[in-house]
Amino acid sequence: MDNKNINLTESEWYVLECLWESSPRSGREAVDYLKNRVGWSRSTTLTMLRRMTEKELIRCDESGEMNMYYPLVEREAAARKETENFLDRIYNGSLSMMVSAFTEKEKLSKEEIDELYSILQKAEEAQK
């Protein structure tokens, strides 16, 4: 899957979290996991697995006794795309506006401030 075109629903995130946490998982394992985590029925989980296989978000290996499911989307790529969508939707694409909003509302610890400085310094180095 082209990770640039990832646009996951909340339900798809649940399924992918299940598979990112432990992969491969059998359909039965996914059903148990999602029942415990979000209260889904067996049929809801199986429907989501089928739909996400059709959308090529996950892969189903049917060669063994049980269907085994694997994520085809990387967690980092999905998180990056979700962050971009959030920034575009809420902060008009402005990272600095988002950081400003968070730092005005929340008191940052010394460790968090140091981490932000480190991130910014790495970004500056990468631009040189």
Secondary structure, DSSP 8 states (H G I E B T S, - for coil): --GGG----HHHHHHHHHHHHSSSEEHHHHHHHHHHHH---HHHHHHHHHHHHHTTSEEEE-SSSS-EEEE-S-HHHHHHHHHHHHHHHHHTT-HHHHHHHHHHHS---HHHHHHHHHHHHHHHHHH-
